[in-house]
Every structure is written in C-alpha cells, then in structure tokens.
Amino acid sequence: MYEIEEQKLAAANSKLDVISEIVNKEKLAADVKFKKLKAGIDLGTSSIVLVVVNEQNVPVFSAYEEASVVRDGLVVDFMGAISITNKLKERAEACLQTNLNTAAGAIPPGTVGNNKKIVGNVIEAANLEVSAILDEPVAAACLLDISDGIVVDVGGGTTGITIIKNKKVVFSADQATGGTQMTLVIAGFYNVTITAAEKLKRSKVKENEIFSIIQPVVEKIGTIIDQYLTKFQIPQNVPVFLVGGATCFEKFPDTLSKMLNRQVYQPHSPRFVTPLGIAIGNEKSFS
C-alpha cells in the first residue's frame, strides 16, 4: 500500500515543484504546452492563490497575493477578495495570452451554507464562471489521487480533516485550530506583535526553536485527529496526508506520526497542495 502511495506522492510532488519554480514570477512553466486550461482559486486566511493547469493537470501559471480577507475559514472582506482575485486573473491572462473563463473554488468542510455562496460570488465578480466549489481536503485529495487515506489540511484559521475510503469521502470536519493559533503562541512567548510573530513563524532561520514553541498547538491538532480516527476505527495502515501552509515545518510530520502511530506523508510545498488540487478538480476546461 505504502509503495503505491509513495508513487502517487512523487507524481504530485513533480507538479508542486513546477509551481515553486513559477509562482509569482510572471512566467509560464518551461516546456509545458496547453490547448485547454483549468483554473483554481484558493481564498485562504493569509493569501489568495490562483493556479492554472493544462489538460494533463500540469501547472502552467501560478500567482498569489497576501491577504486578510478570510478569518476562521469564512470570507470577511468581500470587496477585498474580489479585488485581489481580479488582479490575479489579469496577471494570468497577460502571461497566458488568453482569457480565463471558468474557475473552481473551495471552502473548509462543513461550511457549505452562505460561505459556499460567497466564495462563488467572489469568483463570479471576477468575471469567471464557477465550475465547482470543493471541500478543501477533497481538493487536496484530487492532486494526491488518494484511494484510502486521511487528509489533514492545516490552514491559517482552521484544520480540515477528511477520511477517504475507496476514493469516496466518508467523513469530513473542520476545527478552529491552525496557523493563527501558532502565531498567537509565538507572539506571547517572545512578547512581540502578531505581525512580528507571523514573520518568525515563516522564517527558516529559527525553525527548530519556533517549532518547539508551537508544538503544543501541533499536539492539539494531533489529539483532534486521533479522536476522529478512533471514533471511526480507521486501521493503522491507512496513512495521513499533511497539507496546508501552517505545516511547513520539518518536524511536523514526524511529530504527528508518533502521536497517531501511523505513516504521515507531507508533499512538497504544502501551501500549494489545495490550490493546485482545486484547479485539477475543476470540472470545466477552456481553450
């Protein structure tokens, strides 16, 4: 089982590596041709990301802009979200030399009510047809091609947990613990502003020291995951796939693996897993 999952992870990593090479560089992926395109927009707590893929689901363009338009998984600045989404769309169209007509979006699991409608409205306000609104962990599963597994998506304000069996979602939940809580712990420890704490969290210079400070938050996330896995009696050989920008710590997967007593995989560039998965999960392509 693990050998197959590792092969799928390697395939996903190759696509994520392309995004790392082209993101915010206003250039297309090298040697990647396209006739049809699919777009995905991820309205995150700390940024909005646009990814465009070709018919083989290989990224051809990617860009993001830092933003504070989402809080705890909910859009709180509608006009700000529209403005940034429009800018990203214009950048993509200038680079691709073609118009984007459709795009998919995503929401944290369990927030399908007004938030689903609002995310769709943001996309439509950017003159894009909404092709799909996915649950964020489901989008990640589209990229990782998961048959049986647990997707843990640790974002800025929330952690999404989705259990997949035979390529179908059997359970999905969202908990209000994520990168924001990590930032608050760092701010309190160093007695610095939230802005300064956020910079420390993202810096690789003191990564080990910072991780030791936020480890209680990581362990809380692990405890929440374990409760769900115990409740649904998920076998120990079913692996966890760890995604989301707040997981960008080398020790994060090992810490979770020891707590859960199961294999934990972390793709390359975990902050781009969901936006790339949204584009791949987009049901409509355009020429």
Steps between C-alpha positions, in 0.01 A plus 500: 500500500769747602698442178199599290434807715864605473481475120191722500672741738801520267269585208333773705838634614614538139203731437555689825865553405383667178288742704798581722699589188240731342290647782491882494766513229262603221622219278360177363632159595789399274430244226134468602253526213126546524187497290250505783535658843338464842524757780471473876472782755576445868374769738723436799543664838838652415491512119298450184654258250422447131624189320443418132568149365494345154305196381761269662452684832850645482526856636562765235449812713480581870485818705391609845454816701511535877154579637289516815161450338423169672473431872442154648412370156238767428524791253488822707616751237292440188622801301863435592468140383352612167773759446785255556334224296459744211867598518612137497271424204639794304857390571421149380330619182790730416748216544292233325388735221147365529187567702403296803131413481437262789651423839439270793517600864503325836378535857585333832289187558171560675459863389287447190230756590551867430877461477470272198277759335737785591806322358302443181399866493865608529592285201203627298586862586834440329305418181556128534243223480502285814568144390514340846530578870692219671575420861865598551620152609315348204692736272824380657391141441445580130868585468629216717270242334411344833307172504510444876644760734452788737554853370596750770497857366646745754426850381521838664183486705378142481604137461296288261490124552363274229488120500498341155411136433491346153539850350188621681475744791353319800557780752605863494531758779663833571650617830591857596867430566777586255772745407333794673519320833868424435566868433326602824715256699818639340390858568439418864827312543718778355271787607488636144225620266289261295673627185844430645387159624369410154839585350674284760266211423583514129875550547723196452782650709348397835277220375590244769465755779167626365368146460577421863292805597200406284524126568208511749278630217624222271432244773149641547442449127634146535263430790202623298598279205550197726152543650341487155708203387415310818131583465489367144735207574740587219766224462858592590623426147291786356739797459458870572573762233607827660437819299448873553732795549513464879667158470822634346721367781740210451402342834124531449440164322723301738327652802158403366621155393617420854175626651277311257720192464455500124677615181479875436587638157576866436512612134742762375383862538196402712350850476434443128344152525144625544506773230655258251243238596221753445621558144529125437153443646354769273241321287518746212792584275524773238708554187 
